[in-house]
C-alpha cells in the first residue's frame, strides 16, 4: 500500500550535457522505490522519465522536470527551452527521428523515445512551440483506473 | 545462475572491481539502441552491446540489469570504468561477437 503524503520534487536538466544524462530518472526511480510504489509502476515511470530526460539532453538547451505524487497518481511534467517539435504527429511515430548522426551512433535518437513514453504512461500530453520549447505531461495511475 | 558463474563459464574479462558477485542473471538482452534496451530488457538481464560510452551505465542502473558485456573486444574509456566502479556496476568484455556470446549465454541459462 502507498502510505505517503503528497510529494513534489523539481529537477533541472542541462541540455547537451551527456555526462549526467539519466541521473534524474535514476533519482526519481529511487524516490518511488523507497516510497514502496509497485515495482511495475516504478519501471514504467523510469522508462518514461528517462526518455523525456534524454530528449532534453539531445535536443534542448535546458529543462525542468517535476515529479508529483499523491495517493492516486504519479505525474511527471517537463518544460524545456529548445527548438520545439515541428510535427508532433510524426514525432510520435516509431522510427521517426531528427537526431544527428553523432547522436545516433551513440545508440540514441532511434525514434523510439516519445512512443516509449506513450506506451508506458496512462496519459501523455505533448505541446510544443517552434523556437520556444516543448512541454510534457505524463500521468501514471496508482490503481488500475485512476479512481479511488 | 550468478554473475560470477556466468563470467567464469563464458570466459568474460572483468573490467571493474565488481566482477559480478552473487547477483542472479535472469537472462540476456542484446542491443545497441538505448531506447530499445530501456524498453525491453528485464531486471537481472546481462546486457550485450557494442556501445561503450558512459551513458550505458544509467541504463544498467535504471533497469537493474545484472551487468554489461562489451563485445568484439571493444574497450571503454577509463572514466567509464571509474564511474562504473563508483556505482558498483559490473562491466565485462569479450573478444567474441554479440551473436556468439548471446548464443553461449542462452545455452548456459536455458
gemmi code that builds the backbone of each chain (N, CA, C; Angstrom):
import gemmi

chains = {
    "A": [
        ("UNK", (0.844, -1.206, 0.000), (0.000, 0.000, 0.000), (0.875, 1.249, 0.000)),
        ("UNK", (0.337, 2.261, -0.630), (1.044, 3.528, -0.650), (0.664, 4.300, 0.616)),
        ("UNK", (1.655, 4.618, 1.406), (1.342, 5.284, 2.667), (2.208, 6.532, 2.814)),
        ("UNK", (1.986, 7.453, 1.909), (2.809, 8.662, 1.931), (1.913, 9.860, 1.654)),
        ("UNK", (2.426, 11.003, 1.993), (1.682, 12.220, 1.712), (2.058, 12.742, 0.337)),
        ("UNK", (1.412, 13.789, -0.079), (1.713, 14.361, -1.387), (3.172, 14.782, -1.435)),
        ("UNK", (3.746, 14.631, -2.590), (5.173, 14.907, -2.741), (5.378, 15.659, -4.051)),
        ("UNK", (6.332, 16.570, -4.046), (6.668, 17.295, -5.267), (8.162, 17.591, -5.276)),
        ("UNK", (8.834, 17.202, -6.347), (10.275, 17.421, -6.469), (10.571, 18.014, -7.839)),
        ("UNK", (11.478, 18.972, -7.852), (11.837, 19.630, -9.113), (13.288, 19.324, -9.462)),
        ("UNK", (13.533, 19.019, -10.729), (14.880, 18.690, -11.185), (15.233, 19.545, -12.406)),
        ("UNK", (16.452, 20.059, -12.415), (16.925, 20.836, -13.569), (17.732, 19.915, -14.490)),
        ("UNK", (17.426, 19.974, -15.783), (18.165, 19.161, -16.760), (18.964, 20.088, -17.669)),
        ("UNK", (20.240, 19.800, -17.819), (21.087, 20.592, -18.710), (21.065, 19.991, -20.109)),
        ("UNK", (20.748, 20.823, -21.089), (20.746, 20.346, -22.466), (22.159, 20.073, -22.961)),
        ("UNK", (22.295, 19.103, -23.841), (23.562, 18.754, -24.498), (24.679, 18.393, -23.526)),
        ("UNK", (24.324, 17.970, -22.344), (25.325, 17.506, -21.378), (25.092, 16.017, -21.136)),
        ("UNK", (25.829, 15.199, -21.886), (25.628, 13.749, -21.794), (26.255, 13.151, -20.535)),
        ("UNK", (27.106, 13.935, -19.849), (27.835, 13.356, -18.713), (26.915, 13.009, -17.544)),
        ("UNK", (25.815, 13.759, -17.384), (24.898, 13.487, -16.265), (23.590, 12.857, -16.747)),
        ("UNK", (23.527, 12.587, -18.030), (22.266, 12.138, -18.616), (21.761, 10.859, -17.969)),
        ("UNK", (20.517, 10.868, -17.565), (19.907, 9.690, -16.945), (19.864, 9.766, -15.435)),
        ("UNK", (20.665, 10.675, -14.858), (20.785, 10.705, -13.391), (19.475, 11.127, -12.715)),
        ("UNK", (18.705, 11.993, -13.377), (17.442, 12.432, -12.777), (16.432, 11.287, -12.750)),
        ("UNK", (16.410, 10.519, -13.819), (15.485, 9.383, -13.867), (15.851, 8.332, -12.830)),
        ("UNK", (17.151, 8.128, -12.619), (17.602, 7.180, -11.592), (17.165, 7.684, -10.212)),
        ("UNK", (17.312, 8.997, -10.014), (16.884, 9.632, -8.770), (15.376, 9.425, -8.534)),
        ("UNK", (14.590, 9.676, -9.571), (13.128, 9.521, -9.479), (12.775, 8.070, -9.157)),
        ("UNK", (13.439, 7.149, -9.851), (13.190, 5.723, -9.606), (13.458, 5.376, -8.147)),
        ("UNK", (14.576, 5.904, -7.615), (14.935, 5.576, -6.233), (13.951, 6.180, -5.226)),
        ("UNK", (13.477, 7.400, -5.502), (12.462, 8.021, -4.629), (11.205, 7.150, -4.582)),
        ("UNK", (10.741, 6.729, -5.767), (9.494, 5.953, -5.835), (9.654, 4.582, -5.194)),
        ("UNK", (10.840, 3.993, -5.387), (11.087, 2.677, -4.800), (11.097, 2.763, -3.273)),
        ("UNK", (11.743, 3.820, -2.771), (11.791, 3.984, -1.311), (10.403, 4.195, -0.717)),
        ("UNK", (9.510, 4.793, -1.511), (8.147, 5.013, -1.031), (7.301, 3.743, -1.098)),
        ("UNK", (7.887, 2.701, -1.667), (7.171, 1.429, -1.725), (6.135, 1.343, -2.831)),
        ("UNK", (6.305, 2.168, -3.881), (5.403, 2.106, -5.033), (5.601, 0.763, -5.747)),
        ("UNK", (4.510, 0.221, -6.280), (4.528, -1.024, -7.049), (5.679, -1.019, -8.072)),
        ("UNK", (6.584, -2.014, -8.013), (7.750, -2.042, -8.908), (7.393, -1.967, -10.394)),
        ("UNK", (6.241, -2.507, -10.770), (5.828, -2.453, -12.176), (5.583, -1.001, -12.594)),
        ("UNK", (4.969, -0.224, -11.707), (4.712, 1.189, -11.987), (6.031, 1.970, -11.962)),
        ("UNK", (6.893, 1.662, -10.997), (8.197, 2.342, -10.915), (8.960, 2.164, -12.223)),
        ("UNK", (8.915, 0.948, -12.751), (9.592, 0.620, -14.003), (9.045, 1.464, -15.162)),
        ("UNK", (7.718, 1.600, -15.215), (7.104, 2.382, -16.299), (7.461, 3.858, -16.171)),
        ("UNK", (7.430, 4.369, -14.943), (7.780, 5.778, -14.724), (9.250, 6.008, -15.113)),
        ("UNK", (10.110, 5.057, -14.736), (11.541, 5.197, -15.021), (11.805, 5.264, -16.525)),
        ("UNK", (11.136, 4.402, -17.287), (11.313, 4.394, -18.746), (10.864, 5.733, -19.335)),
        ("UNK", (9.681, 6.190, -18.927), (9.132, 7.432, -19.485), (9.984, 8.641, -19.093)),
        ("UNK", (10.412, 8.706, -17.833), (11.182, 9.877, -17.408), (12.560, 9.866, -18.073)),
        ("UNK", (13.130, 8.684, -18.271), (14.419, 8.591, -18.958), (14.307, 9.134, -20.384)),
        ("UNK", (13.271, 8.722, -21.098), (13.108, 9.172, -22.480), (12.899, 10.688, -22.546)),
        ("UNK", (12.118, 11.219, -21.601), (11.880, 12.668, -21.578), (13.180, 13.408, -21.238)),
        ("UNK", (13.894, 12.888, -20.246), (15.170, 13.499, -19.848), (16.157, 13.490, -21.020)),
        ("UNK", (16.242, 12.362, -21.726), (17.180, 12.270, -22.845), (16.810, 13.220, -23.975)),
        ("UNK", (15.506, 13.464, -24.156), (15.106, 14.408, -25.201), (15.645, 15.807, -24.917)),
        ("UNK", (15.647, 16.193, -23.645), (16.219, 17.495, -23.280), (17.728, 17.486, -23.546)),
        ("UNK", (18.391, 16.405, -23.108), (19.847, 16.306, -23.281), (20.223, 16.358, -24.768)),
        ("UNK", (19.435, 15.691, -25.584), (19.774, 15.602, -27.008), (19.410, 16.849, -27.805)),
        ("UNK", (18.287, 17.465, -27.465), (17.758, 18.484, -28.373), (17.642, 19.889, -27.779)),
        ("UNK", (17.494, 20.012, -26.463), (17.115, 21.317, -25.905), (18.278, 22.013, -25.203)),
        ("UNK", (18.064, 23.242, -24.794), (19.083, 23.985, -24.042), (19.031, 23.619, -22.567)),
        ("UNK", (17.806, 23.567, -22.060), (17.634, 23.128, -20.673), (16.178, 22.738, -20.435)),
        ("UNK", (15.954, 22.135, -19.301), (14.591, 21.715, -18.998), (14.386, 21.595, -17.502)),
        ("UNK", (13.118, 21.670, -17.109), (12.774, 21.494, -15.701), (11.746, 20.373, -15.594)),
        ("UNK", (12.127, 19.338, -14.868), (11.225, 18.200, -14.699), (10.676, 18.218, -13.280)),
        ("UNK", (9.367, 18.013, -13.165), (8.755, 17.975, -11.832), (8.067, 16.629, -11.640)),
        ("UNK", (8.378, 16.003, -10.521), (7.718, 14.761, -10.121), (6.701, 15.095, -9.049)),
        ("UNK", (5.449, 14.748, -9.278), (4.412, 14.952, -8.267), (3.742, 13.625, -7.980)),
        ("UNK", (3.386, 13.481, -6.710), (2.835, 12.206, -6.300), (1.727, 12.451, -5.299)),
        ("UNK", (0.587, 11.817, -5.499), (-0.427, 11.792, -4.451), (-0.935, 10.359, -4.370)),
        ("UNK", (-1.827, 10.043, -3.467), (-2.219, 8.631, -3.335), (-2.840, 8.032, -4.597)),
        ("UNK", (-3.274, 8.884, -5.536), (-3.919, 8.351, -6.732), (-3.012, 8.284, -7.957)),
        ("UNK", (-2.184, 9.293, -8.127), (-1.397, 9.354, -9.367), (0.051, 9.787, -9.134)),
        ("UNK", (0.885, 9.383, -10.088), (2.228, 9.931, -10.220), (2.193, 10.777, -11.488)),
        ("UNK", (2.674, 12.017, -11.370), (2.683, 12.880, -12.546), (4.100, 13.391, -12.781)),
        ("UNK", (4.528, 13.329, -14.032), (5.806, 13.928, -14.401), (5.525, 15.006, -15.432)),
        ("UNK", (5.937, 16.223, -15.128), (5.818, 17.285, -16.122), (7.221, 17.756, -16.475)),
        ("UNK", (7.373, 18.189, -17.702), (8.671, 18.674, -18.160), (8.441, 19.860, -19.091)),
        ("UNK", (9.144, 20.935, -18.794), (9.116, 22.101, -19.694), (10.540, 22.284, -20.167)),
        ("UNK", (10.750, 22.308, -21.479), (12.113, 22.587, -21.928), (12.181, 23.861, -22.758)),
        ("UNK", (13.377, 24.418, -22.778), (13.666, 25.552, -23.672), (14.511, 24.996, -24.785)),
        ("UNK", (13.936, 25.007, -25.991), (14.660, 24.381, -27.089), (13.997, 24.682, -28.413)),
        ("UNK", (14.333, 23.894, -29.419), (13.845, 24.181, -30.770), (12.358, 23.884, -30.975)),
        ("UNK", (11.776, 23.077, -30.070), (10.392, 22.654, -30.273), (10.305, 21.537, -31.295)),
        ("UNK", (9.115, 20.952, -31.384), (8.900, 19.845, -32.321), (8.011, 20.338, -33.456)),
        ("UNK", (8.505, 20.210, -34.671), (7.793, 20.755, -35.821), (6.484, 20.009, -36.082)),
        ("UNK", (6.571, 18.682, -36.044), (5.389, 17.879, -36.350), (5.212, 16.800, -35.282)),
        ("UNK", (4.344, 17.081, -34.311), (4.184, 16.170, -33.172), (3.660, 14.814, -33.623)),
        ("UNK", (2.748, 14.828, -34.604), (2.175, 13.575, -35.075), (3.263, 12.644, -35.629)),
        ("UNK", (4.180, 13.228, -36.409), (5.300, 12.453, -36.948), (6.222, 11.991, -35.817)),
        ("UNK", (6.494, 12.912, -34.880), (7.434, 12.597, -33.794), (6.926, 11.454, -32.918)),
        ("UNK", (5.604, 11.291, -32.872), (5.029, 10.217, -32.052), (5.104, 8.860, -32.751)),
        ("UNK", (5.483, 8.864, -34.033), (5.568, 7.597, -34.766), (6.901, 6.904, -34.507)),
        ("UNK", (6.825, 5.606, -34.275), (8.039, 4.841, -34.012), (8.973, 4.888, -35.225)),
        ("UNK", (10.231, 5.189, -34.971), (11.225, 5.197, -36.048), (11.478, 6.569, -36.637)),
        ("UNK", (10.574, 7.523, -36.383), (10.795, 8.871, -36.908), (11.757, 9.609, -35.993)),
        ("UNK", (12.801, 10.204, -36.564), (13.781, 10.903, -35.741), (14.374, 12.090, -36.493)),
        ("UNK", (14.798, 13.076, -35.732), (15.526, 14.206, -36.318), (16.935, 14.266, -35.729)),
        ("UNK", (17.365, 13.167, -35.083), (18.665, 13.151, -34.411), (19.817, 13.212, -35.411)),
        ("UNK", (20.921, 13.788, -34.973), (22.125, 13.850, -35.808), (22.786, 12.470, -35.864)),
        ("UNK", (23.681, 12.282, -36.842), (24.405, 11.012, -36.965), (25.201, 10.718, -35.696)),
        ("UNK", (25.777, 11.779, -35.133), (26.604, 11.616, -33.929), (25.787, 11.015, -32.781)),
        ("UNK", (24.592, 11.567, -32.579), (23.699, 11.077, -31.522), (23.251, 9.644, -31.818)),
        ("UNK", (22.985, 9.374, -33.084), (22.502, 8.034, -33.456), (23.590, 6.980, -33.292)),
        ("UNK", (24.845, 7.375, -33.530), (25.944, 6.422, -33.353), (26.095, 6.000, -31.891)),
        ("UNK", (25.637, 6.866, -30.977), (25.681, 6.507, -29.550), (24.525, 5.590, -29.163)),
        ("UNK", (23.649, 5.308, -30.093), (22.520, 4.430, -29.794), (21.296, 5.177, -29.310)),
        ("UNK", (21.368, 6.519, -29.423), (20.200, 7.349, -29.095), (19.517, 7.743, -30.410)),
        ("UNK", (18.396, 8.440, -30.261), (17.763, 9.018, -31.445), (17.250, 7.994, -32.434)),
        ("UNK", (16.751, 6.864, -31.896), (16.253, 5.813, -32.785), (14.779, 6.009, -33.137)),
        ("UNK", (14.218, 7.112, -32.679), (12.809, 7.367, -32.959), (11.888, 6.534, -32.087)),
        ("UNK", (12.368, 6.172, -30.912), (11.566, 5.344, -30.009), (11.166, 6.081, -28.739)),
        ("UNK", (11.726, 7.258, -28.511), (11.559, 7.947, -27.235), (10.124, 8.302, -26.916)),
        ("UNK", (9.500, 9.100, -27.768), (8.120, 9.519, -27.497), (7.156, 8.331, -27.516)),
        ("UNK", (7.294, 7.401, -28.505), (6.430, 6.210, -28.441), (6.609, 5.413, -27.140)),
        ("UNK", (7.853, 5.338, -26.636), (8.086, 4.643, -25.361), (7.366, 5.326, -24.207)),
        ("UNK", (7.349, 6.657, -24.219), (6.643, 7.387, -23.158), (5.151, 7.055, -23.239)),
        ("UNK", (4.614, 7.127, -24.461), (3.185, 6.889, -24.655), (2.790, 5.482, -24.205)),
        ("UNK", (3.620, 4.498, -24.559), (3.341, 3.100, -24.213), (3.305, 2.876, -22.705)),
        ("UNK", (4.167, 3.597, -21.982), (4.310, 3.326, -20.553), (3.411, 4.182, -19.670)),
        ("UNK", (2.889, 5.278, -20.227), (2.074, 6.196, -19.430), (0.597, 5.832, -19.539)),
        ("UNK", (-0.179, 6.246, -18.540), (-1.631, 6.119, -18.653), (-2.203, 7.308, -19.405)),
        ("UNK", (-1.503, 8.443, -19.322), (-1.910, 9.616, -20.088), (-0.664, 10.410, -20.461)),
        ("UNK", (-0.586, 10.862, -21.695), (0.587, 11.599, -22.150), (0.140, 12.741, -23.052)),
        ("UNK", (0.440, 13.964, -22.617), (0.143, 15.150, -23.430), (1.457, 15.816, -23.799)),
        ("UNK", (1.554, 16.241, -25.043), (2.769, 16.876, -25.525), (2.370, 18.156, -26.257)),
        ("UNK", (2.991, 19.259, -25.839), (2.720, 20.525, -26.522), (4.048, 21.146, -26.898)),
        ("UNK", (4.081, 21.805, -28.057), (5.354, 22.354, -28.482), (5.157, 23.639, -29.274)),
        ("UNK", (6.075, 24.566, -29.069), (6.074, 25.797, -29.845), (7.444, 25.919, -30.513)),
        ("UNK", (7.420, 26.033, -31.833), (8.681, 26.116, -32.582), (9.507, 27.310, -32.091)),
        ("UNK", (10.765, 27.041, -31.813), (11.672, 28.104, -31.382), (11.602, 28.423, -29.899)),
        ("UNK", (10.636, 27.834, -29.203), (10.498, 28.109, -27.761), (10.773, 26.872, -26.913)),
        ("UNK", (10.028, 25.834, -27.186), (10.252, 24.627, -26.398), (9.074, 23.683, -26.402)),
        ("UNK", (9.216, 22.644, -25.596), (8.245, 21.559, -25.572), (7.840, 21.285, -24.135)),
        ("UNK", (6.564, 20.975, -23.925), (6.138, 20.598, -22.574), (5.469, 19.236, -22.597)),
        ("UNK", (5.764, 18.475, -21.558), (5.271, 17.111, -21.413), (4.407, 17.032, -20.157)),
        ("UNK", (3.312, 16.316, -20.256), (2.517, 15.990, -19.074), (2.273, 14.484, -19.112)),
        ("UNK", (2.902, 13.776, -18.194), (2.870, 12.314, -18.206), (2.264, 11.839, -16.891)),
        ("UNK", (1.205, 11.039, -16.972), (0.488, 10.624, -15.770), (0.416, 9.095, -15.681)),
        ("UNK", (0.610, 8.605, -14.478), (0.514, 7.171, -14.183), (-0.491, 7.005, -13.051)),
        ("UNK", (-1.453, 6.123, -13.232), (-2.415, 5.871, -12.167), (-1.857, 4.843, -11.195)),
        ("UNK", (-2.062, 5.087, -9.922), (-1.560, 4.151, -8.919), (-2.508, 2.985, -8.685)),
        ("UNK", (-3.730, 3.111, -9.168), (-4.557, 1.910, -9.246), (-5.091, 1.837, -10.663)),
        ("UNK", (-5.709, 0.716, -11.040), (-5.897, 0.409, -12.449), (-6.624, 1.493, -13.232)),
        ("UNK", (-7.623, 2.134, -12.634), (-8.394, 3.083, -13.434), (-8.220, 4.523, -12.991)),
        ("UNK", (-7.410, 4.712, -11.971), (-7.198, 6.081, -11.520), (-8.288, 6.558, -10.588)),
        ("UNK", (-9.255, 5.656, -10.288), (-10.277, 6.065, -9.335), (-9.835, 5.679, -7.922)),
        ("UNK", (-10.561, 6.156, -6.934), (-10.105, 5.961, -5.547), (-10.357, 4.523, -5.088)),
    ],
    "B": [
        ("UNK", (21.514, -18.660, -12.187), (22.982, -18.677, -12.156), (23.514, -17.301, -11.774)),
        ("UNK", (24.569, -17.266, -10.966), (25.094, -15.970, -10.534), (25.979, -15.365, -11.626)),
        ("UNK", (26.208, -14.066, -11.510), (27.036, -13.384, -12.499), (28.468, -13.928, -12.475)),
        ("UNK", (28.972, -14.225, -11.287), (30.325, -14.787, -11.172), (30.454, -16.086, -11.975)),
        ("UNK", (29.445, -16.940, -11.861), (29.463, -18.202, -12.620), (29.411, -17.951, -14.118)),
        ("UNK", (28.557, -16.986, -14.536), (28.445, -16.669, -15.962), (29.791, -16.158, -16.490)),
        ("UNK", (30.435, -15.287, -15.714), (31.739, -14.738, -16.096), (32.749, -15.862, -16.310)),
        ("UNK", (32.746, -16.828, -15.380), (33.682, -17.961, -15.477), (33.378, -18.841, -16.676)),
        ("UNK", (32.112, -19.188, -16.820), (31.733, -20.143, -17.875), (31.922, -19.570, -19.266)),
        ("UNK", (31.696, -18.251, -19.420), (31.830, -17.642, -20.748), (33.219, -17.029, -20.965)),
        ("UNK", (34.060, -17.084, -19.942), (35.414, -16.542, -20.065), (35.436, -15.039, -20.324)),
        ("UNK", (34.544, -14.321, -19.663), (34.469, -12.865, -19.867), (35.592, -12.161, -19.113)),
        ("UNK", (36.086, -11.068, -19.691), (37.070, -10.246, -18.990), (36.330, -9.303, -18.052)),
        ("UNK", (36.831, -9.175, -16.839), (36.209, -8.285, -15.862), (36.968, -6.964, -15.840)),
        ("UNK", (36.269, -5.875, -16.166), (36.944, -4.580, -16.270), (36.795, -3.731, -15.009)),
        ("UNK", (35.822, -4.084, -14.188), (35.558, -3.288, -12.979), (35.952, -4.075, -11.732)),
        ("UNK", (36.022, -3.381, -10.607), (36.380, -4.065, -9.364), (35.278, -5.031, -8.954)),
        ("UNK", (34.050, -4.684, -9.342), (32.969, -5.617, -9.067), (32.843, -6.595, -10.232)),
        ("UNK", (33.287, -7.821, -10.013), (33.291, -8.814, -11.086), (31.955, -9.487, -11.260)),
        ("UNK", (31.072, -9.294, -10.361), (29.782, -9.935, -10.510), (29.165, -10.231, -9.171)),
        ("UNK", (29.835, -11.074, -8.411), (29.281, -11.430, -7.115), (28.098, -12.356, -7.289)),
        ("UNK", (27.200, -12.352, -6.312), (26.142, -13.355, -6.344), (24.837, -12.819, -6.933)),
        ("UNK", (24.918, -11.707, -7.689), (23.708, -11.212, -8.351), (23.248, -12.261, -9.365)),
        ("UNK", (21.951, -12.511, -9.378), (21.406, -13.555, -10.237), (21.180, -13.035, -11.662)),
        ("UNK", (21.678, -13.767, -12.637), (21.447, -13.395, -14.035), (20.154, -14.061, -14.491)),
        ("UNK", (19.170, -13.240, -14.838), (17.842, -13.762, -15.180), (17.699, -14.066, -16.663)),
        ("UNK", (18.685, -13.598, -17.446), (18.614, -13.765, -18.890), (19.552, -12.769, -19.531)),
        ("UNK", (19.452, -12.610, -20.831), (20.313, -11.660, -21.512), (19.505, -10.764, -22.421)),
        ("UNK", (20.078, -9.620, -22.766), (19.455, -8.777, -23.778), (20.561, -8.189, -24.643)),
        ("UNK", (20.450, -8.370, -25.948), (21.470, -7.858, -26.861), (20.902, -6.686, -27.640)),
        ("UNK", (21.608, -5.558, -27.636), (21.125, -4.417, -28.401), (22.029, -3.221, -28.269)),
        ("UNK", (22.020, -2.378, -29.299), (22.860, -1.183, -29.318), (22.040, 0.106, -29.329)),
        ("UNK", (20.702, -0.038, -29.382), (19.841, 1.146, -29.309), (19.363, 1.287, -27.869)),
        ("UNK", (19.707, 2.400, -27.245), (19.440, 2.529, -25.813), (17.947, 2.517, -25.478)),
        ("UNK", (17.143, 3.119, -26.339), (15.691, 3.125, -26.100), (15.107, 1.713, -26.159)),
        ("UNK", (15.674, 0.893, -27.024), (15.228, -0.498, -27.145), (15.566, -1.265, -25.872)),
        ("UNK", (16.778, -1.065, -25.377), (17.213, -1.769, -24.167), (16.408, -1.286, -22.961)),
        ("UNK", (16.198, 0.038, -22.886), (15.384, 0.606, -21.808), (13.972, 0.007, -21.832)),
        ("UNK", (13.414, -0.123, -23.029), (12.026, -0.581, -23.142), (11.892, -2.079, -22.904)),
        ("UNK", (12.857, -2.861, -23.353), (12.633, -4.307, -23.445), (13.484, -5.204, -22.554)),
        ("UNK", (14.555, -4.687, -21.973), (15.361, -5.546, -21.098), (14.602, -5.775, -19.788)),
        ("UNK", (14.955, -6.871, -19.128), (14.284, -7.212, -17.867), (15.282, -7.130, -16.708)),
        ("UNK", (14.748, -6.903, -15.522), (15.566, -6.873, -14.307), (16.467, -8.111, -14.241)),
        ("UNK", (17.754, -7.883, -13.977), (18.685, -9.006, -13.825), (19.266, -9.522, -15.124)),
        ("UNK", (18.882, -8.920, -16.253), (19.457, -9.340, -17.540), (20.911, -8.887, -17.651)),
        ("UNK", (21.694, -9.673, -18.390), (23.044, -9.269, -18.754), (22.935, -8.609, -20.132)),
        ("UNK", (23.401, -7.376, -20.238), (23.244, -6.599, -21.476), (24.490, -6.766, -22.350)),
        ("UNK", (24.250, -7.228, -23.563), (25.325, -7.493, -24.518), (25.283, -6.405, -25.593)),
        ("UNK", (26.364, -5.648, -25.729), (26.316, -4.479, -26.611), (27.691, -4.071, -27.114)),
        ("UNK", (27.700, -3.262, -28.166), (28.960, -2.667, -28.601), (29.035, -1.181, -28.251)),
        ("UNK", (28.006, -0.663, -27.588), (28.059, 0.728, -27.115), (28.912, 0.781, -25.853)),
        ("UNK", (29.973, 1.576, -25.862), (30.867, 1.587, -24.697), (30.948, 2.953, -24.019)),
        ("UNK", (30.132, 3.922, -24.448), (30.209, 5.254, -23.827), (29.520, 5.250, -22.458)),
        ("UNK", (29.745, 6.321, -21.687), (29.331, 6.304, -20.283), (27.809, 6.260, -20.079)),
        ("UNK", (27.029, 6.612, -21.092), (25.580, 6.635, -20.910), (24.958, 5.251, -20.753)),
        ("UNK", (25.731, 4.213, -21.098), (25.188, 2.866, -20.899), (24.995, 2.576, -19.407)),
        ("UNK", (25.776, 3.224, -18.561), (25.717, 2.925, -17.120), (24.367, 3.321, -16.521)),
        ("UNK", (23.803, 4.441, -16.985), (22.492, 4.878, -16.484), (21.419, 3.845, -16.845)),
        ("UNK", (21.560, 3.238, -18.018), (20.588, 2.231, -18.449), (20.674, 0.998, -17.540)),
        ("UNK", (21.893, 0.573, -17.225), (22.091, -0.579, -16.333), (21.445, -0.306, -14.976)),
        ("UNK", (21.667, 0.913, -14.463), (21.126, 1.275, -13.149), (19.606, 1.380, -13.172)),
        ("UNK", (19.130, 2.056, -14.217), (17.689, 2.315, -14.309), (16.890, 1.017, -14.418)),
        ("UNK", (17.441, 0.045, -15.125), (16.714, -1.208, -15.343), (17.164, -2.318, -14.396)),
        ("UNK", (18.050, -2.011, -13.449), (18.568, -3.027, -12.529), (19.083, -4.251, -13.278)),
        ("UNK", (19.907, -4.002, -14.287), (20.489, -5.106, -15.047), (21.628, -5.722, -14.232)),
        ("UNK", (21.946, -6.995, -14.525), (22.987, -7.699, -13.761), (24.368, -7.136, -14.083)),
        ("UNK", (24.528, -6.658, -15.315), (25.814, -6.117, -15.740), (25.796, -5.878, -17.240)),
        ("UNK", (26.959, -5.518, -17.774), (27.037, -5.202, -19.195), (28.270, -5.882, -19.791)),
        ("UNK", (28.130, -6.402, -21.000), (29.250, -7.047, -21.693), (29.516, -6.296, -22.994)),
        ("UNK", (30.734, -5.785, -23.151), (31.133, -5.154, -24.409), (31.703, -6.227, -25.327)),
        ("UNK", (31.211, -6.264, -26.544), (31.605, -7.346, -27.468), (32.681, -6.892, -28.454)),
        ("UNK", (33.182, -7.847, -29.235), (34.199, -7.603, -30.273), (35.448, -6.932, -29.713)),
        ("UNK", (35.747, -7.209, -28.452), (36.968, -6.668, -27.844), (36.955, -5.169, -27.621)),
        ("UNK", (35.791, -4.559, -27.703), (35.723, -3.094, -27.529), (35.993, -2.707, -26.085)),
        ("UNK", (36.808, -1.689, -25.899), (37.187, -1.229, -24.572), (36.623, 0.174, -24.326)),
        ("UNK", (36.050, 0.390, -23.160), (35.530, 1.729, -22.842), (36.657, 2.655, -22.392)),
        ("UNK", (36.366, 3.948, -22.329), (37.320, 4.906, -21.758), (37.484, 4.625, -20.274)),
        ("UNK", (38.619, 5.057, -19.756), (38.923, 4.850, -18.331), (37.841, 5.462, -17.435)),
        ("UNK", (37.283, 6.604, -17.848), (36.278, 7.265, -16.997), (34.989, 6.444, -16.876)),
        ("UNK", (34.708, 5.642, -17.889), (33.530, 4.771, -17.815), (33.744, 3.713, -16.729)),
        ("UNK", (34.944, 3.149, -16.705), (35.283, 2.142, -15.692), (35.241, 2.765, -14.294)),
        ("UNK", (35.803, 3.964, -14.214), (35.823, 4.673, -12.930), (34.408, 4.889, -12.388)),
        ("UNK", (33.553, 5.399, -13.299), (32.176, 5.679, -12.908), (31.441, 4.377, -12.544)),
        ("UNK", (31.696, 3.323, -13.304), (31.060, 2.030, -13.021), (31.494, 1.513, -11.650)),
        ("UNK", (32.763, 1.720, -11.322), (33.253, 1.308, -10.003), (32.551, 2.075, -8.893)),
        ("UNK", (32.387, 3.387, -9.102), (31.691, 4.211, -8.102), (30.246, 3.740, -7.905)),
        ("UNK", (29.617, 3.328, -9.011), (28.199, 2.937, -8.971), (28.018, 1.444, -8.708)),
        ("UNK", (29.117, 0.723, -8.501), (29.074, -0.731, -8.271), (28.383, -1.484, -9.402)),
        ("UNK", (28.730, -1.116, -10.624), (28.176, -1.789, -11.797), (29.251, -2.717, -12.369)),
        ("UNK", (28.856, -3.940, -12.692), (29.808, -4.897, -13.267), (29.937, -4.665, -14.767)),
        ("UNK", (31.161, -4.337, -15.218), (31.415, -4.134, -16.645), (32.375, -5.225, -17.118)),
        ("UNK", (31.959, -5.933, -18.163), (32.701, -7.094, -18.660), (32.981, -6.911, -20.141)),
        ("UNK", (33.919, -7.675, -20.662), (34.132, -7.610, -22.105), (34.504, -8.981, -22.639)),
        ("UNK", (34.347, -9.119, -23.949), (34.693, -10.366, -24.629), (35.204, -10.037, -26.025)),
        ("UNK", (36.071, -10.900, -26.557), (36.521, -10.710, -27.936), (35.510, -11.277, -28.928)),
        ("UNK", (34.555, -12.031, -28.407), (33.536, -12.638, -29.275), (32.534, -11.590, -29.774)),
        ("UNK", (31.753, -11.978, -30.771), (30.696, -11.094, -31.283), (29.451, -11.205, -30.405)),
        ("UNK", (28.511, -10.281, -30.601), (27.246, -10.315, -29.859), (26.490, -11.611, -30.151)),
        ("UNK", (26.562, -12.072, -31.383), (25.870, -13.312, -31.780), (26.397, -14.508, -30.987)),
        ("UNK", (27.730, -14.655, -30.970), (28.344, -15.799, -30.288), (28.051, -15.755, -28.783)),
        ("UNK", (28.252, -14.598, -28.180), (28.128, -14.532, -26.725), (26.658, -14.668, -26.296)),
        ("UNK", (25.744, -14.160, -27.134), (24.309, -14.332, -26.847), (23.946, -15.807, -26.904)),
        ("UNK", (24.465, -16.506, -27.910), (24.190, -17.936, -28.069), (24.718, -18.728, -26.889)),
        ("UNK", (25.931, -18.391, -26.476), (26.536, -19.104, -25.343), (25.764, -18.846, -24.053)),
        ("UNK", (25.361, -17.597, -23.846), (24.612, -17.261, -22.642), (23.251, -17.950, -22.645)),
        ("UNK", (22.641, -17.993, -23.798), (21.337, -18.660, -23.938), (21.451, -20.135, -23.567)),
        ("UNK", (22.483, -20.793, -24.099), (22.714, -22.205, -23.796), (22.916, -22.430, -22.294)),
        ("UNK", (23.654, -21.486, -21.706), (24.004, -21.588, -20.292), (22.778, -21.453, -19.385)),
        ("UNK", (21.847, -20.594, -19.785), (20.732, -20.245, -18.902), (19.449, -21.001, -19.208)),
        ("UNK", (19.384, -21.647, -20.364), (18.094, -22.235, -20.768), (17.716, -23.446, -19.916)),
    ],
}
model = gemmi.Model(1)
for chain_id, residues in chains.items():
    chain = gemmi.Chain(chain_id)
    for i, (resn, *xyz) in enumerate(residues, 1):
        res = gemmi.Residue()
        res.name, res.seqid = resn, gemmi.SeqId(i, " ")
        for name, pos in zip(("N", "CA", "C"), xyz):
            atom = gemmi.Atom()
            atom.name, atom.element = name, gemmi.Element(name[0])
            atom.pos, atom.b_iso = gemmi.Position(*pos), 0.0
            res.add_atom(atom)
        chain.add_residue(res)
    model.add_chain(chain)
structure = gemmi.Structure()
structure.add_model(model)
structure.setup_entities()
